Structures are given as structure tokens and as C-alpha cells.
Amino acid sequence: MGFFSINATNFEWIDGSNDNPEDLCLHGHAIAYIGKQKLEYDATISATALYLLKTLTEDHIIDTDNQMLPCCGFFYIPNKTLDHVTISGCPNGIDWSVLHDGNSVILKLKDGTQECVSITDYEKEVFHFADKVEAFYQSCTPKKLPKDEYTRNGYIAFWNEWHRRRNHKA
């Protein structure tokens, strides 16, 4: 089986601070290894974590929606029941495909490189990353929810979807 690893360092909010109760999107330096390929990017880490959680049950096709390591992830579009969110940002970032194949996932890079990883190993790595991101949120001052209902609902939907996926209820 192949190798996948992802980590992030230098967590910060958009203003560069370690704590900002009004900023909803966490940033940091992401480092992913797909096989021997090292991918590094200063990304919106909170969006990366949710995108990874989505790939536990859904395929992600490179360059069709979001980037796995997105530059931006600042606009949350909630569904009506607030259990799913679409995150919009700019077109910059690093992307790869995640394709399910039985008890494994195939990670495919733009250059054609691909790595087959057991779903168990992949899930463990995704959960570790997501848990690290959530722990950082929890270590900060509680967020001041936006007064704008649409923006507030987007943030609520973000965490609702996160927890549903993190708790294996795709």
C-alpha cells in the first residue's frame, strides 16, 4: 500500500494573530505527502480539514470544485437544513484527486502520479489532521457569530457537517 500524510503548522487567523474571535477561517502552513511527493502550501486549513473529511465517503476530482489545499475559503454557502456547506474562495491552491476503490483510495496528482492508500490509513490521517485543527479552534476565544444570518448559518453548517462527517455519519 502507498503512503499519505498531512500536517499543518503555524496556525493563525487572517490578521496573523494566534487568536481572533471574529475570524472564522483558520490558516496555516500545510504539508502533504502523497507517496514520495511533498506538497506544501500556506492554506485555509479549516477548509482543507473539511474537504478531507468529505473525501472519506466521496470522490474528489482534481480541478472540479475546490482545491484540497486552498488559498481561500472565506465564503460559506449553507444548505437549508444547515448540515452541509459549500466553501467558496479564490482559484489558487494545490489540488489532487481522491478516488475510492474498494478498501482503498487512489490519490492522483496533476502530473499523473498516483498512490493507492488503504482507507483505514487514509481515514486515520484525515481524522488526526481534522482533530488537530478543531483542537486549535477550541484553544481560542469562542467565535463571535456573525450578525448576518446567512454568514452565521454558513458557519453553523460548516461545523454541523464537520461533526457529522467526523463521527462517521457521511
NORRA-V523929 format. One line per field, one symbol per residue. ss: DSSP state (H for helix, E for strand, L for the rest). burial: b if it has 24 or more other C-alpha atoms within 12 Angstrom, else e. A space follows every 10 residues. Layout:
ss = ???
burial = ???
//
This chain:
ss = LLLEEEEEEE EELLLLLLLL LLLLLLEEEE EEEELLEEEE EEEEHHHHHH HHHHLLLLLE LLLLLLLLEE LLLLEEEELL LLLLEEEELL LLEELLEEEE ELLEEEEELL LLLEEEEEHH HHHHHHHHHH HHHHHHHHHL LLLLLLLLHH HHHHHHHHHH HHHHHHLLLL
burial = ebbbbbbbee bbbbeeeebb eebbbbbbbb bbbbeebebb bbbbbbbbbb bbbbbbbebb eeeebbbbbb bbbbbbbbee ebbbbbbbee eebbbbbbbb eeebbbbbbe eeebbbbbbe ebbebbbebb bbbbebbeee eeeeeeeeee bbbbbbbbbb bbbebbeeee
//
